[in-house]
Amino acid sequence: MAEVVRWSAQDGPVRESELRARLEQRGYVVSRYVYPPGTVFSDHTHAVDKIDAVVSGTFRLVLEGTAVLLGPGDWVAVPRGARHSAEVVGNEPVVSLDAVRRVRQGRGAAPA
């Protein structure tokens, strides 16, 4: 099930640097992408645990059959092997932070 983590109004306006820092503190390596309106990612999986986060715009993500809308500051964990798809909703580009679980050297184990 897709559990969305929402940005709290108490945190103030969504700031990319703050969202990035929160993901990095959880042990993720973060990359930034901008997807134009009309972008669609068909069903796929990843071999790593990841998080899809939105800085601005609206992203519709379907994770294992459950659809969620991600807006500014929202993120959802996508476990390795989970089938999912995504698309940009509306006429505004989506600025996305794509976070991949950092792997420890030696045994290949991910931090908790």
OpenMM code with the backbone's topology and positions (N, CA, C; nanometers):
from openmm import Vec3, app, unit

residues = "MET ALA GLU VAL VAL ARG TRP SER ALA GLN ASP GLY PRO VAL ARG GLU SER GLU LEU ARG ALA ARG LEU GLU GLN ARG GLY TYR VAL VAL SER ARG TYR VAL TYR PRO PRO GLY THR VAL PHE SER ASP HIS THR HIS ALA VAL ASP LYS ILE ASP ALA VAL VAL SER GLY THR PHE ARG LEU VAL LEU GLU GLY THR ALA VAL LEU LEU GLY PRO GLY ASP TRP VAL ALA VAL PRO ARG GLY ALA ARG HIS SER ALA GLU VAL VAL GLY ASN GLU PRO VAL VAL SER LEU ASP ALA VAL ARG ARG VAL ARG GLN GLY ARG GLY ALA ALA PRO ALA".split()
positions = [
    Vec3(0.0843, -0.1187, 0.0000),
    Vec3(0.0000, 0.0000, 0.0000),
    Vec3(0.0884, 0.1244, 0.0000),
    Vec3(0.0484, 0.2233, -0.0743),
    Vec3(0.1240, 0.3471, -0.0861),
    Vec3(0.0875, 0.4410, 0.0282),
    Vec3(0.1822, 0.4649, 0.1169),
    Vec3(0.1591, 0.5577, 0.2267),
    Vec3(0.2314, 0.6887, 0.1965),
    Vec3(0.1542, 0.7945, 0.1789),
    Vec3(0.2104, 0.9235, 0.1429),
    Vec3(0.2497, 0.9994, 0.2695),
    Vec3(0.3705, 1.0538, 0.2685),
    Vec3(0.4152, 1.1433, 0.3753),
    Vec3(0.3918, 1.2843, 0.3231),
    Vec3(0.3127, 1.3614, 0.3955),
    Vec3(0.2763, 1.4968, 0.3520),
    Vec3(0.3598, 1.6010, 0.4261),
    Vec3(0.3912, 1.7079, 0.3550),
    Vec3(0.4602, 1.8230, 0.4138),
    Vec3(0.3633, 1.8903, 0.5101),
    Vec3(0.4082, 1.9217, 0.6270),
    Vec3(0.3219, 1.9845, 0.7269),
    Vec3(0.3194, 2.1354, 0.7078),
    Vec3(0.2017, 2.1943, 0.7200),
    Vec3(0.1893, 2.3402, 0.7115),
    Vec3(0.2727, 2.4067, 0.8210),
    Vec3(0.2937, 2.3375, 0.9314),
    Vec3(0.3758, 2.3916, 1.0409),
    Vec3(0.5219, 2.4055, 1.0001),
    Vec3(0.5639, 2.3320, 0.8945),
    Vec3(0.7010, 2.3397, 0.8454),
    Vec3(0.7240, 2.4616, 0.7567),
    Vec3(0.6160, 2.5340, 0.7270),
    Vec3(0.6272, 2.6503, 0.6391),
    Vec3(0.6236, 2.6075, 0.4936),
    Vec3(0.6636, 2.6982, 0.4034),
    Vec3(0.6597, 2.6655, 0.2605),
    Vec3(0.7573, 2.5517, 0.2273),
    Vec3(0.7226, 2.4743, 0.1251),
    Vec3(0.8096, 2.3648, 0.0821),
    Vec3(0.9381, 2.4240, 0.0254),
    Vec3(1.0488, 2.3753, 0.0773),
    Vec3(1.1809, 2.4168, 0.0292),
    Vec3(1.2552, 2.2925, -0.0195),
    Vec3(1.3028, 2.2992, -0.1417),
    Vec3(1.3735, 2.1852, -0.1993),
    Vec3(1.4896, 2.1407, -0.1114),
    Vec3(1.5656, 2.2361, -0.0598),
    Vec3(1.6812, 2.2016, 0.0225),
    Vec3(1.6408, 2.1258, 0.1488),
    Vec3(1.5298, 2.1643, 0.2092),
    Vec3(1.4823, 2.0973, 0.3305),
    Vec3(1.4301, 1.9574, 0.2983),
    Vec3(1.3561, 1.9430, 0.1897),
    Vec3(1.3051, 1.8124, 0.1502),
    Vec3(1.4216, 1.7188, 0.1188),
    Vec3(1.5204, 1.7697, 0.0456),
    Vec3(1.6403, 1.6906, 0.0137),
    Vec3(1.7108, 1.6464, 0.1422),
    Vec3(1.7271, 1.7374, 0.2366),
    Vec3(1.7954, 1.7047, 0.3622),
    Vec3(1.7213, 1.5950, 0.4387),
    Vec3(1.5888, 1.6009, 0.4398),
    Vec3(1.5097, 1.4980, 0.5100),
    Vec3(1.5312, 1.3600, 0.4478),
    Vec3(1.5372, 1.3538, 0.3161),
    Vec3(1.5586, 1.2257, 0.2486),
    Vec3(1.7006, 1.1747, 0.2715),
    Vec3(1.7978, 1.2639, 0.2652),
    Vec3(1.9374, 1.2243, 0.2882),
    Vec3(1.9572, 1.1753, 0.4314),
    Vec3(1.8892, 1.2378, 0.5283),
    Vec3(1.8992, 1.1946, 0.6674),
    Vec3(1.8450, 1.0531, 0.6868),
    Vec3(1.7590, 1.0100, 0.5979),
    Vec3(1.7020, 0.8745, 0.6044),
    Vec3(1.7917, 0.7721, 0.5341),
    Vec3(1.9049, 0.8183, 0.4791),
    Vec3(1.9991, 0.7266, 0.4158),
    Vec3(1.9828, 0.7111, 0.2660),
    Vec3(1.9301, 0.8146, 0.2008),
    Vec3(1.9087, 0.8095, 0.0561),
    Vec3(2.0019, 0.9053, -0.0176),
    Vec3(2.0391, 0.8664, -0.1403),
    Vec3(2.1115, 0.9531, -0.2321),
    Vec3(2.0055, 1.0150, -0.3220),
    Vec3(2.0068, 1.1483, -0.3340),
    Vec3(1.8970, 1.2203, -0.3969),
    Vec3(1.9400, 1.2844, -0.5290),
    Vec3(1.8575, 1.2653, -0.6316),
    Vec3(1.8771, 1.3306, -0.7615),
    Vec3(1.7526, 1.4131, -0.7920),
    Vec3(1.7728, 1.5234, -0.8638),
    Vec3(1.6630, 1.6139, -0.8991),
    Vec3(1.6287, 1.5983, -1.0470),
    Vec3(1.4978, 1.5894, -1.0762),
    Vec3(1.4504, 1.5809, -1.2139),
    Vec3(1.3348, 1.6771, -1.2338),
    Vec3(1.3199, 1.7251, -1.3576),
    Vec3(1.2045, 1.8074, -1.3949),
    Vec3(1.1340, 1.7355, -1.5093),
    Vec3(1.0042, 1.7072, -1.4889),
    Vec3(0.9238, 1.6367, -1.5885),
    Vec3(0.8182, 1.7318, -1.6441),
    Vec3(0.8135, 1.7509, -1.7748),
    Vec3(0.7145, 1.8409, -1.8345),
    Vec3(0.5742, 1.7800, -1.8318),
    Vec3(0.4718, 1.8654, -1.8464),
    Vec3(0.3348, 1.8147, -1.8561),
    Vec3(0.3259, 1.7069, -1.9649),
    Vec3(0.2461, 1.6053, -1.9372),
    Vec3(0.2296, 1.4970, -2.0335),
    Vec3(0.3254, 1.3806, -2.0130),
    Vec3(0.4235, 1.3954, -1.9237),
    Vec3(0.5175, 1.2867, -1.8980),
    Vec3(0.4454, 1.1693, -1.8317),
    Vec3(0.4685, 1.0490, -1.8855),
    Vec3(0.4087, 0.9271, -1.8317),
    Vec3(0.5173, 0.8207, -1.8192),
    Vec3(0.5201, 0.7544, -1.7048),
    Vec3(0.6074, 0.6400, -1.6832),
    Vec3(0.5177, 0.5176, -1.6697),
    Vec3(0.5250, 0.4256, -1.7650),
    Vec3(0.4405, 0.3058, -1.7601),
    Vec3(0.4883, 0.2125, -1.6480),
    Vec3(0.4094, 0.1073, -1.6224),
    Vec3(0.4434, 0.0117, -1.5166),
    Vec3(0.5880, -0.0337, -1.5277),
    Vec3(0.6566, -0.0304, -1.4127),
    Vec3(0.7948, -0.0761, -1.4068),
    Vec3(0.8303, -0.1075, -1.2615),
    Vec3(0.9481, -0.1642, -1.2414),
    Vec3(0.9999, -0.1929, -1.1081),
    Vec3(1.1444, -0.1449, -1.1013),
    Vec3(1.1969, -0.1407, -0.9786),
    Vec3(1.3375, -0.1067, -0.9567),
    Vec3(1.4009, -0.2139, -0.8694),
    Vec3(1.5297, -0.2314, -0.8809),
    Vec3(1.6021, -0.3293, -0.8011),
    Vec3(1.6509, -0.2698, -0.6693),
    Vec3(1.6101, -0.1458, -0.6414),
    Vec3(1.6515, -0.0774, -0.5190),
    Vec3(1.5301, -0.0156, -0.4510),
    Vec3(1.5414, 0.0067, -0.3203),
    Vec3(1.4400, 0.0829, -0.2485),
    Vec3(1.4575, 0.2293, -0.2851),
    Vec3(1.3461, 0.2989, -0.3092),
    Vec3(1.3573, 0.4397, -0.3454),
    Vec3(1.2405, 0.5192, -0.2901),
    Vec3(1.2521, 0.6488, -0.2995),
    Vec3(1.1453, 0.7410, -0.2615),
    Vec3(1.1243, 0.8360, -0.3775),
    Vec3(0.9968, 0.8593, -0.4128),
    Vec3(0.9608, 0.9621, -0.5096),
    Vec3(0.9026, 1.0783, -0.4303),
    Vec3(0.9649, 1.1960, -0.4421),
    Vec3(0.9202, 1.3153, -0.3705),
    Vec3(0.8935, 1.4268, -0.4706),
    Vec3(0.8005, 1.5157, -0.4357),
    Vec3(0.7633, 1.6249, -0.5255),
    Vec3(0.7962, 1.7584, -0.4596),
    Vec3(0.8700, 1.8415, -0.5322),
    Vec3(0.9010, 1.9771, -0.4869),
    Vec3(0.7914, 2.0725, -0.5337),
    Vec3(0.7501, 2.0574, -0.6600),
    Vec3(0.6421, 2.1397, -0.7140),
    Vec3(0.5709, 2.0633, -0.8243),
    Vec3(0.4462, 2.1025, -0.8501),
    Vec3(0.3643, 2.0330, -0.9474),
    Vec3(0.2868, 1.9205, -0.8816),
    Vec3(0.2218, 1.8371, -0.9652),
    Vec3(0.1418, 1.7253, -0.9157),
    Vec3(0.1779, 1.5995, -0.9927),
    Vec3(0.2070, 1.4944, -0.9195),
    Vec3(0.2469, 1.3656, -0.9738),
    Vec3(0.1437, 1.2624, -0.9292),
    Vec3(0.0903, 1.1845, -1.0225),
    Vec3(0.0015, 1.0729, -0.9878),
    Vec3(0.0844, 0.9463, -0.9940),
    Vec3(0.0916, 0.8757, -0.8819),
    Vec3(0.1691, 0.7530, -0.8723),
    Vec3(0.0742, 0.6380, -0.8410),
    Vec3(0.0883, 0.5284, -0.9139),
    Vec3(0.0117, 0.4073, -0.8860),
    Vec3(0.1124, 0.3026, -0.8410),
    Vec3(0.1015, 0.2628, -0.7144),
    Vec3(0.1950, 0.1689, -0.6539),
    Vec3(0.1190, 0.0428, -0.6147),
    Vec3(0.1524, -0.0684, -0.6827),
    Vec3(0.0861, -0.1963, -0.6549),
    Vec3(-0.0656, -0.1818, -0.6571),
    Vec3(-0.1172, -0.1033, -0.7534),
    Vec3(-0.2603, -0.0892, -0.7722),
    Vec3(-0.3260, 0.0223, -0.6925),
    Vec3(-0.2527, 0.0885, -0.6045),
    Vec3(-0.3080, 0.1988, -0.5255),
    Vec3(-0.2595, 0.3315, -0.5823),
    Vec3(-0.3541, 0.4177, -0.6220),
    Vec3(-0.3198, 0.5472, -0.6811),
    Vec3(-0.3156, 0.6550, -0.5730),
    Vec3(-0.2140, 0.7409, -0.5808),
    Vec3(-0.2031, 0.8555, -0.4914),
    Vec3(-0.1615, 0.9776, -0.5727),
    Vec3(-0.2014, 1.0946, -0.5259),
    Vec3(-0.1558, 1.2205, -0.5845),
    Vec3(-0.0516, 1.2802, -0.4913),
    Vec3(0.0631, 1.3142, -0.5491),
    Vec3(0.1706, 1.3772, -0.4733),
    Vec3(0.1803, 1.5229, -0.5150),
    Vec3(0.1720, 1.6128, -0.4181),
    Vec3(0.1887, 1.7554, -0.4423),
    Vec3(0.3151, 1.8043, -0.3748),
    Vec3(0.3369, 1.9338, -0.3724),
    Vec3(0.4586, 1.9895, -0.3152),
    Vec3(0.4851, 1.9419, -0.1719),
    Vec3(0.6049, 1.8844, -0.1524),
    Vec3(0.6483, 1.8371, -0.0221),
    Vec3(0.6100, 1.6935, 0.0085),
    Vec3(0.5255, 1.6326, -0.0745),
    Vec3(0.4806, 1.4957, -0.0507),
    Vec3(0.5827, 1.3952, -0.1028),
    Vec3(0.5878, 1.2799, -0.0368),
    Vec3(0.6710, 1.1713, -0.0883),
    Vec3(0.6133, 1.0367, -0.0501),
    Vec3(0.6552, 0.9352, -0.1272),
    Vec3(0.6116, 0.7986, -0.1028),
    Vec3(0.7294, 0.7038, -0.1251),
    Vec3(0.7414, 0.6063, -0.0361),
    Vec3(0.8450, 0.5040, -0.0502),
    Vec3(0.8000, 0.4003, -0.1518),
    Vec3(0.8914, 0.3627, -0.2392),
    Vec3(0.8658, 0.2602, -0.3399),
    Vec3(0.9655, 0.1465, -0.3137),
    Vec3(0.9196, 0.0386, -0.2521),
    Vec3(1.0110, -0.0723, -0.2212),
    Vec3(1.0657, -0.1381, -0.3477),
    Vec3(1.1847, -0.1922, -0.3372),
    Vec3(1.2430, -0.2639, -0.4517),
    Vec3(1.1463, -0.3723, -0.4979),
    Vec3(1.1335, -0.3843, -0.6284),
    Vec3(1.0473, -0.4857, -0.6862),
    Vec3(0.8995, -0.4496, -0.6935),
    Vec3(0.8597, -0.3368, -0.6346),
    Vec3(0.7182, -0.2974, -0.6371),
    Vec3(0.6811, -0.2419, -0.7742),
    Vec3(0.5767, -0.2950, -0.8332),
    Vec3(0.5303, -0.2478, -0.9640),
    Vec3(0.4610, -0.1132, -0.9447),
    Vec3(0.5008, -0.0149, -1.0256),
    Vec3(0.4418, 0.1173, -1.0149),
    Vec3(0.4497, 0.1914, -1.1477),
    Vec3(0.3660, 0.2954, -1.1583),
    Vec3(0.3670, 0.3845, -1.2739),
    Vec3(0.3466, 0.5260, -1.2211),
    Vec3(0.3712, 0.6239, -1.3063),
    Vec3(0.3550, 0.7629, -1.2628),
    Vec3(0.3267, 0.8511, -1.3828),
    Vec3(0.2640, 0.9661, -1.3554),
    Vec3(0.2401, 1.0630, -1.4617),
    Vec3(0.2272, 1.2023, -1.4025),
    Vec3(0.2669, 1.3006, -1.4812),
    Vec3(0.2489, 1.4401, -1.4440),
    Vec3(0.1026, 1.4758, -1.4665),
    Vec3(0.0421, 1.5389, -1.3670),
    Vec3(-0.0979, 1.5804, -1.3738),
    Vec3(-0.1033, 1.7315, -1.3922),
    Vec3(-0.1820, 1.7773, -1.4862),
    Vec3(-0.1997, 1.9212, -1.5062),
    Vec3(-0.1008, 1.9800, -1.6033),
    Vec3(-0.0972, 2.1142, -1.6057),
    Vec3(-0.0153, 2.1876, -1.7028),
    Vec3(0.1156, 2.2396, -1.6468),
    Vec3(0.1463, 2.2060, -1.5235),
    Vec3(0.2697, 2.2521, -1.4594),
    Vec3(0.3717, 2.1384, -1.4578),
    Vec3(0.4988, 2.1675, -1.4875),
    Vec3(0.6013, 2.0631, -1.4760),
    Vec3(0.6110, 2.0148, -1.3308),
    Vec3(0.6601, 1.8929, -1.3148),
    Vec3(0.6865, 1.8397, -1.1815),
    Vec3(0.8365, 1.8449, -1.1568),
    Vec3(0.8735, 1.9097, -1.0478),
    Vec3(1.0113, 1.9044, -0.9998),
    Vec3(1.0125, 1.7928, -0.8957),
    Vec3(1.0920, 1.6905, -0.9229),
    Vec3(1.0917, 1.5691, -0.8429),
    Vec3(1.2288, 1.5426, -0.7827),
    Vec3(1.2276, 1.4900, -0.6602),
    Vec3(1.3497, 1.4380, -0.6007),
    Vec3(1.3367, 1.2868, -0.6001),
    Vec3(1.4286, 1.2220, -0.6682),
    Vec3(1.4325, 1.0768, -0.6790),
    Vec3(1.5404, 1.0287, -0.5831),
    Vec3(1.4997, 0.9582, -0.4788),
    Vec3(1.5932, 0.9177, -0.3742),
    Vec3(1.6113, 0.7665, -0.3765),
    Vec3(1.7367, 0.7225, -0.3810),
    Vec3(1.7696, 0.5801, -0.3849),
    Vec3(1.8429, 0.5453, -0.2564),
    Vec3(1.8016, 0.4349, -0.1948),
    Vec3(1.8626, 0.3915, -0.0688),
    Vec3(2.0129, 0.3737, -0.0870),
    Vec3(2.0894, 0.4379, -0.0007),
    Vec3(2.2347, 0.4277, -0.0012),
    Vec3(2.2728, 0.2856, 0.0418),
    Vec3(2.3685, 0.2256, -0.0267),
    Vec3(2.4130, 0.0901, 0.0052),
    Vec3(2.5464, 0.0974, 0.0770),
    Vec3(2.5582, 0.0232, 0.1870),
    Vec3(2.6849, 0.0175, 0.2616),
    Vec3(2.7873, -0.0613, 0.1826),
    Vec3(2.9117, -0.0224, 0.1971),
    Vec3(3.0202, -0.0946, 0.1325),
    Vec3(3.0445, -0.2252, 0.2077),
    Vec3(3.0891, -0.3262, 0.1372),
    Vec3(3.1265, -0.4521, 0.2012),
    Vec3(3.0201, -0.5586, 0.1818),
    Vec3(2.9115, -0.5512, 0.2551),
    Vec3(2.8112, -0.6567, 0.2510),
    Vec3(2.6934, -0.6218, 0.1613),
    Vec3(2.6833, -0.4985, 0.1143),
    Vec3(2.5732, -0.4612, 0.0285),
    Vec3(2.4441, -0.4383, 0.1038),
    Vec3(2.4527, -0.4299, 0.2353),
    Vec3(2.3327, -0.4086, 0.3163),
    Vec3(2.2993, -0.2613, 0.3215),
    Vec3(2.1735, -0.2311, 0.3155),
    Vec3(2.1270, -0.0921, 0.3250),
    Vec3(2.1121, -0.0540, 0.4705),
    Vec3(2.1391, 0.0726, 0.5052),
    Vec3(2.1206, 0.1164, 0.6440),
    Vec3(1.9730, 0.1147, 0.6814),
    Vec3(1.9479, 0.1014, 0.8072),
    Vec3(1.8087, 0.0978, 0.8560),
    Vec3(1.7462, 0.2349, 0.8583),
] * unit.nanometer
topology = app.Topology()
chain = topology.addChain("A")
for resn in residues:
    res = topology.addResidue(resn, chain)
    for name in ("N", "CA", "C"):
        topology.addAtom(name, app.Element.getBySymbol(name[0]), res)
